[in-house]
Amino acid sequence: MTTATLRKIPFFDYPALFAADEAELVEIFKDVGRRGAFIMQRDLEEFEQNCAKFVGAKYALGVGNATDGLLLCMRAAGIGPGDEVIFASHTMVATAAPIHFLGATPVAVECGADHLIDPASVAATVTPRTKAIVPTQLNGRTADMDALQAIADEYNLLIIEDAAQAFGARYKGRAAGTFGHSSAISFYPAKTLGCLGDGGLVLTNDDDTYRQMKLFRDHGRDESGDVVTWCLNSRLDNLQAAFLDYKLKSYDRAIERRRDIARVYQQELGELAEVTLPVGPDDDADRFDIFQNYEIEAERRDELKAYLGEQGIGTLIQWGGKAVHQFPKLGVSATLPFTDALFQKMLMLPLNLALSDDDVRYISQQVRTFYGK
């Protein structure tokens, strides 16, 4: 077996995230602070406009987080008591929570081999009460939107995208978050475009949906200041918007770096029979993946995770190791054998901009060593 000098590689290096742009971020903080521009100022408006342009959407609105964003999307879509909403159980509980809080029923379905929602499972689950499909564009990859749109058209359903992990990903040239009724994006610090706290965005191409969501994020107040509906306070902080707008300027390069890191993993781990890799960045002509995460399937997953930890390598199992239907207290019951099996094998290896190619080779070497290769 090949050995290497032990090093420390956290799953995500938050201090490095800040240090890479520290001088610029501090100057942005000073500028916003000196202007007293903390809530709903031009920084937010400019960021929203730039985000809409970046993905090719008509409208973008900054919100407090992607969970609130999904709630706003669903409320604007009229989802409520008596409705069923289909989602893939391989997702954060945040995808299903807004469905529950609007009084509708979350209906969990399988994911496919690429860990995204399985259209066949969706089609088999539609009932007369089904109102919408919520695909989670997971790990920086976009689901089979042609197949999902065909189902939506056949049964007169809405598509609302949980695109929290996919800002900049594309399917057949079209950006994640621009399909269907509306979508939500996350700017959590570990996201491909992350702020220094919580933050989110909603996207839509529909004029009325935009007007409704604009009301919903700001206490139901219209442009005159009149309160016209009961609603929430979920505005993207203006300082975070300024940070994000700065980062957006170099976001294309950040995505390409993530794809380069994925290529190194593909090269280094591609021959391991014990590991199933995600689809490589150059292996699917229909998709442009941004690699929010690098999620593998590994034999003896828990042992591998422990071994990598001993070698100084941080790893993560998404959602605390449970799909939504596996949290019994939520009451989202479903028989999902593929997802159940996946959750015994899936593991995320480090993939972030603090990694060097040499770091990736070290991680890969340790994976190979664990399997005796």
N, C-alpha and C positions, 0 to 999 in steps of 0.2 A: 504493500500500500504506500502511496505517496503521502508524505507528511508536509505540513506547512507551519510557519510560525503563527502562534495563536494571536488573533487580533480581536478588537471589539467593534462589531458592526450592529448597531441597534436596528430594529425593524424600521423605525422612522426617527430621524435625527432632528428634533425640533430646534435645538440651539443652532445647528448648522443652517437650517432654513432661514433663521433670522440673520445669522452672521453673513450669509451670502450677499444680502442687500442692506446691511445695517445702516450704512451712511445715508442711503437714499430714503429708507423708511423713517429714519429719525428726522430728516429734513421735511418729509411729507407731514409727519406728526406736528412739527413746529409750524408749518404753513397753515395747516387746518386749525391748529390751536390759536394761532395769532389772529386768524380771521373769525374765530368763534363759530366755525362752520361745522356744527356737530350733528344736526338732524335735518334731513331732506334739503340738502344744499346742492350747488351746481356739480360738485364732485360725484354725487350719486346720479344725477341726471346724465352727466357725460359718460359715466361708466355704463349706465343702462343703454344708452345709444350705441356705445362701442360694442357691447355684448350682442345686441340685436344685429348689428352689422357683421360681427364675427361669425355668427351662426346662420345668418340669412333669415332671421325672424322679423316680423313686422314690429313686434313689441317685446320689451323686456322690462321687468320691474324688480328692483331689489327688495328682498324680504328678510326677515330675521334669521331664517334657516330653511332648509329644504322641506322639513316636516310641515312647518307652517305653509310653505309654498304648495305642497300637495293638498293641504286642507283648503287653501284658497282656490286651487284649480277645481277640486271636486265640488266645492260649494257653488262656484260659478257655473258648473256643469249641471247643477240641480240634483246632485246625488243626495239621497236622504232615506228615511224609513221605508222599508219595503223593497229597496233595491239590493241587488247583489253585485259585487265588484270582484272581478277575477284578477289574481296576482300570483306570481311565482313565490313559493314558500322560501326559496333561497334568496332572502333579502333581509334587510334590517326591519325590525318591527315597525319602524317609522313609516314604511310603505303602507302597512295595514291600519295603523292607528287612526289616520284621518277618516278612513272608511267607517270605522267603529264610532268615532265621535260624531259623525254626521247621522248616525242612526241606521246606516246601511250594514249589510252583512259581508265581511271579508271572506272570499272563497279562494282557498289556496290550491294551486296546481303545480305540476312537475316542471322542472327545468330540463333542458336537453344536455347533450354531450358537451356543449360549450358553456354550460352553467347558466344560460339565459332561459327565459320562459319558453316552454315547449308549445308551439301552436297546436299540435294534435291534442295535447292535454287540455288546452283552452277550448277547442272546438267540442270536445267530449263533455265539457262541464257547463256549457251555456244552458240556461233555463229561461222560461218566459220572464223571470224576474231580473235577469242579468241586464245591467245598465251600462257597464263600462269594463274595459280591459286596461290594466295598469302594468305594462311591461317595465321591469327594472333593467335599465341599460347598465348591466353589471360589469365591474372591473375595467371600464373604459371601452366596452364593446357594445354594439347596437344589435338588438334582436332582429329576427327575420320579420321586418316590418311589412313586406309584401304579403306574407301569409297571414299576419295578424290583421292587416287592413282588409283582406278578403273575408275573414271571419266577421270583422266589424261591419262590413258592407252587407253581408248575407243576413245578419241578425239585427241590423240597425243599432249597433253599439258605438259608444264613444271610446276613443283611445286617449288616455292621459298618461304621459310618460313620467316615470320616476327616472330621470336622467341625472340623478345626483352625482354619479360617478363617471359621467360621459360627456362632459363639456368639451366639444371639439371632435368627438368621434363622429364618423359618418357611415351611412349605409347607402350604397349606390350613389355616392356624391352628395347626399342630403344629410344635414347635421342632425345628430341625436337631439331631441328636444323640440324639433320642428314638425314632427308628425302629429296628426290628430288634433284634438281639442286644445291642449295646453300641456305644459310640462314644468317640472321643478328641477333646479340645479343646486348642488351644495358647494359652499366655499369653506367648509371645515378645513382647519389648517393642514391636514394631511392629504387633502384633495390635490389633483393635478394643478388646479388654480386655487390656492388656499389663502385665506386671510389670516389675521392674528387673533381670531376668536371665532364666534359663530357668524354665519352669513349664508344667504341663499338668493335665488333668482327664480322668477317664473317667466315663461315664454309663451307667447300665443300669436297667432296670425289673425285672430278674430276681434273685431272692433268692440263688440258688446262684452266679450269675455275680459278684454283688457280694462274696460271701464269698471266692470264689477270688481275685478281683483284690485284695482287701484283704490276703490272704496274700502274693500275688505281689509287691506293692510293698514289703514289709517283711521280706525274708529268709525268707519262708515261715513266719513266727511267728504262732501263733494268739493269742487273747486271754489265755491263761494264760502265754504266753511260750514255749511248746513249739514247736520247729521241726518242722513236719509235711510239708514239701516243699522241694525245692531251688528257690530263686528269686532275685530281684533285690533291690537297694536302689534304689527309685525313689519317694521321698517328696517331695511339694511342700514346700519350705522354709517353715517357719512364718512367718518374716518376710515372705516374698513373699505368703503367704496373707493376712497382715494388710494389706499394700499393696493387694492385689487386692480385698479385701472393702470397703475404703474406696472404691475406684473403682467397684465394682459399684453402690454407692448412687446414682451419677449416670449409670449406663451407658445407661439409656433415652434420656437427653438427648444423650449422645455419639452414639448410633446415629442419632437424628433429625438431628443436625448433619451427619453423614456423608451422609445421604440428601439433605439440603439442598444440600450441595456437589455431589452427583451431579446434582441438578436444574439447577444452574447450568451444569455441563458440557453437559447435554442441550440446554439452551437455546442455548448459545454455539456448539456444534459440530454441532447436528442437521442443518444444511443442507449440510454438507461431503460431497460425493460420494466423496471419496478416503478417508474415514474411516468405519468401521463402529463404532458405539457399543454398549456393553452395554445390556441391557434397562433402561429407566428405572425409577425407584422407583415410579412411578404407572402403569406400563404392563402389569402382570401381576397380575390379581386373585387368582391362586392363591398368590402369593409375597410375602413381606415380606423384602426384601434389605437387608443391613446395610452393604454396600459396604466390605468389607475392602480391596478394591482397585478401581481404575477401569481396567479393561483394555480397550483399544481394538484394532482391527485397522486398520493404516495402510498405504497405498501408499507405496513408497519409505521403508519403516520406518527403516532404518539411517540414511538421510540426514536424516530428520525428527529422530531421536534426537540426532544430532550437532548439528543446527541448534539444537534446544532447549537443549542443553548450552551452546552459545555465547551463548545469551540468559540464562544463569544458572539454567536449569530442570533439575532432576534427574529422570530417568526410569529405569525398570527393565524389563528383560525377564526374566520369571520363569524360575527354575530354571537360570540361566546361559545361557538361550537354547536349551536342549535338553529334549525330553521324555524320559521314562525309557527308552523303547526306542531312543533315539538315542545312548545311552552304550554303545558296543560292548563294553566290558570287563565290563559287568553281565550280558551274555548273555540279555537279555530281547528276543528278536527278534519283530518283528511288522510287518505291512504295513498302515500307517495313513496313507493319502494325505491325508485331511482334516487330521489332526493335523500332518503334515509341512508342509502348506501354511500352516496357522495359525501355526506357529513362524517363518515368514518375515515375518509381518505384525504379530504381537501386540506391544503396548507398554503399559506401565502409566504413567499420568500421576499426579502427586502427588494424594493424597487422604488427609488427616489433619487432626486438630483444630487444628493450628497455622496452617492456611490461612484466610485471609479470603476473602470473596466477590470482592474486588478482585484477590487473588492468582489465583483461578480464572479470572477474566476476562482477566488478563494472560497466563496460560498458554494459554488458548483463543485469544486474539488472535494469539499467536506461532504457534500451529498453523495458523490461517487464513492468516497472512502467508506461511508456508512454502509453502502451496499456491496463493499468489497471489490470495487472496480477501479 
